[in-house]
Amino acid sequence: MVLNHLGAGVAVIGTSKVAHEADVLVLRRDVADRCRRLHNDPNSTGAVIGV
């Protein structure tokens, strides 16, 4: 697993399809790249660590 992005105050889409703010979020590189390219919030399944 390659980690590429550490974010603070980032919204993440939970399993209920509702956006939640994460104080700290670590994403896999492929997820971070897709979110940047599409200007979308990541799904919770793409988060490695979320607090």
Backbone as JSON Lines, residues from 0, in Angstrom:
{"i":0,"aa":"M","n":[0.86,-1.18,0.0],"ca":[0.0,0.0,0.0],"c":[0.9,1.23,0.0]}
{"i":1,"aa":"V","n":[0.64,2.14,-0.91],"ca":[1.42,3.36,-1.01],"c":[0.55,4.51,-0.51]}
{"i":2,"aa":"L","n":[1.04,5.22,0.49],"ca":[0.31,6.36,1.04],"c":[0.85,7.63,0.41]}
{"i":3,"aa":"N","n":[-0.05,8.54,0.1],"ca":[0.37,9.73,-0.62],"c":[-0.18,11.0,0.0]}
{"i":4,"aa":"H","n":[-1.24,10.93,0.74],"ca":[-1.9,12.16,1.14],"c":[-2.29,12.11,2.61]}
{"i":5,"aa":"L","n":[-1.9,13.13,3.33],"ca":[-2.34,13.33,4.7],"c":[-3.1,14.64,4.7]}
{"i":6,"aa":"G","n":[-4.35,14.6,5.1],"ca":[-5.17,15.81,5.08],"c":[-5.68,16.16,6.47]}
{"i":7,"aa":"A","n":[-6.01,17.4,6.67],"ca":[-6.59,17.85,7.93],"c":[-7.88,18.61,7.62]}
{"i":8,"aa":"G","n":[-8.94,18.3,8.35],"ca":[-10.22,18.97,8.12],"c":[-10.83,18.6,6.79]}
{"i":9,"aa":"V","n":[-10.73,17.33,6.4],"ca":[-11.21,16.84,5.11],"c":[-12.53,16.12,5.3]}
{"i":10,"aa":"A","n":[-13.45,16.31,4.36],"ca":[-14.72,15.58,4.4],"c":[-14.51,14.2,3.81]}
{"i":11,"aa":"V","n":[-15.16,13.21,4.41],"ca":[-15.11,11.84,3.92],"c":[-16.55,11.32,3.88]}
{"i":12,"aa":"I","n":[-16.89,10.6,2.81],"ca":[-18.24,10.08,2.65],"c":[-18.32,8.74,3.38]}
{"i":13,"aa":"G","n":[-19.21,8.65,4.37],"ca":[-19.38,7.43,5.15],"c":[-20.25,6.41,4.46]}
{"i":14,"aa":"T","n":[-20.45,5.28,5.12],"ca":[-21.26,4.21,4.54],"c":[-22.71,4.63,4.38]}
{"i":15,"aa":"S","n":[-23.15,5.63,5.12],"ca":[-24.52,6.14,5.01],"c":[-24.66,7.15,3.88]}
{"i":16,"aa":"K","n":[-23.57,7.38,3.12],"ca":[-23.54,8.33,1.99],"c":[-23.62,9.79,2.45]}
{"i":17,"aa":"V","n":[-23.3,10.03,3.72],"ca":[-23.31,11.38,4.29],"c":[-21.86,11.8,4.53]}
{"i":18,"aa":"A","n":[-21.54,13.04,4.2],"ca":[-20.18,13.55,4.4],"c":[-19.94,13.84,5.88]}
{"i":19,"aa":"H","n":[-18.79,13.41,6.37],"ca":[-18.36,13.67,7.74],"c":[-16.99,14.31,7.68]}
{"i":20,"aa":"E","n":[-16.72,15.25,8.57],"ca":[-15.41,15.88,8.59],"c":[-14.45,15.05,9.43]}
{"i":21,"aa":"A","n":[-13.3,14.76,8.86],"ca":[-12.25,14.06,9.59],"c":[-11.19,15.09,9.97]}
{"i":22,"aa":"D","n":[-10.79,15.09,11.23],"ca":[-9.73,16.01,11.66],"c":[-8.41,15.65,11.0]}
{"i":23,"aa":"V","n":[-8.14,14.35,10.88],"ca":[-6.94,13.85,10.22],"c":[-7.36,12.68,9.36]}
{"i":24,"aa":"L","n":[-6.88,12.63,8.13],"ca":[-7.25,11.57,7.2],"c":[-6.04,11.17,6.37]}
{"i":25,"aa":"V","n":[-5.75,9.88,6.33],"ca":[-4.68,9.34,5.5],"c":[-5.33,8.49,4.42]}
{"i":26,"aa":"L","n":[-5.01,8.8,3.17],"ca":[-5.61,8.11,2.03],"c":[-4.56,7.31,1.26]}
{"i":27,"aa":"R","n":[-5.01,6.24,0.6],"ca":[-4.15,5.55,-0.34],"c":[-3.9,6.48,-1.52]}
{"i":28,"aa":"R","n":[-2.76,6.3,-2.17],"ca":[-2.38,7.19,-3.27],"c":[-3.42,7.19,-4.39]}
{"i":29,"aa":"D","n":[-3.92,6.02,-4.78],"ca":[-4.88,5.96,-5.88],"c":[-6.17,6.71,-5.54]}
{"i":30,"aa":"V","n":[-6.59,6.63,-4.29],"ca":[-7.8,7.34,-3.86],"c":[-7.56,8.85,-3.86]}
{"i":31,"aa":"A","n":[-6.42,9.27,-3.33],"ca":[-6.09,10.7,-3.29],"c":[-6.01,11.28,-4.7]}
{"i":32,"aa":"D","n":[-5.36,10.55,-5.61],"ca":[-5.24,11.02,-6.99],"c":[-6.6,11.15,-7.65]}
{"i":33,"aa":"R","n":[-7.49,10.15,-7.45],"ca":[-8.83,10.2,-8.04],"c":[-9.64,11.37,-7.48]}
{"i":34,"aa":"C","n":[-9.55,11.6,-6.19],"ca":[-10.29,12.71,-5.57],"c":[-9.81,14.06,-6.1]}
{"i":35,"aa":"R","n":[-8.5,14.2,-6.25],"ca":[-7.97,15.45,-6.81],"c":[-8.44,15.66,-8.25]}
{"i":36,"aa":"R","n":[-8.37,14.59,-9.03],"ca":[-8.72,14.68,-10.45],"c":[-10.21,14.99,-10.64]}
{"i":37,"aa":"L","n":[-11.08,14.37,-9.83],"ca":[-12.53,14.53,-9.98],"c":[-13.13,15.59,-9.06]}
{"i":38,"aa":"H","n":[-12.3,16.16,-8.18],"ca":[-12.77,17.17,-7.21],"c":[-13.91,16.62,-6.36]}
{"i":39,"aa":"N","n":[-13.73,15.37,-5.88],"ca":[-14.72,14.7,-5.03],"c":[-14.14,14.42,-3.66]}
{"i":40,"aa":"D","n":[-15.02,14.28,-2.68],"ca":[-14.61,13.82,-1.36],"c":[-14.39,12.31,-1.43]}
{"i":41,"aa":"P","n":[-13.42,11.8,-0.67],"ca":[-13.16,10.36,-0.69],"c":[-14.23,9.58,0.07]}
{"i":42,"aa":"N","n":[-14.39,8.32,-0.31],"ca":[-15.24,7.41,0.46],"c":[-14.46,6.9,1.66]}
{"i":43,"aa":"S","n":[-15.16,6.48,2.69],"ca":[-14.51,5.99,3.88],"c":[-13.7,4.73,3.59]}
{"i":44,"aa":"T","n":[-14.05,3.97,2.56],"ca":[-13.31,2.76,2.23],"c":[-11.91,3.07,1.72]}
{"i":45,"aa":"G","n":[-11.67,4.29,1.24],"ca":[-10.35,4.67,0.76],"c":[-9.45,5.23,1.85]}
{"i":46,"aa":"A","n":[-10.0,5.38,3.04],"ca":[-9.23,5.94,4.15],"c":[-8.45,4.83,4.84]}
{"i":47,"aa":"V","n":[-7.18,5.09,5.09],"ca":[-6.35,4.16,5.84],"c":[-6.52,4.48,7.32]}
{"i":48,"aa":"I","n":[-6.47,5.75,7.66],"ca":[-6.67,6.23,9.03],"c":[-7.54,7.47,8.98]}
{"i":49,"aa":"G","n":[-8.54,7.52,9.82],"ca":[-9.39,8.7,9.92],"c":[-9.73,8.96,11.37]}
{"i":50,"aa":"V","n":[-9.55,10.2,11.79],"ca":[-9.85,10.59,13.17],"c":[-10.71,11.82,13.15]}
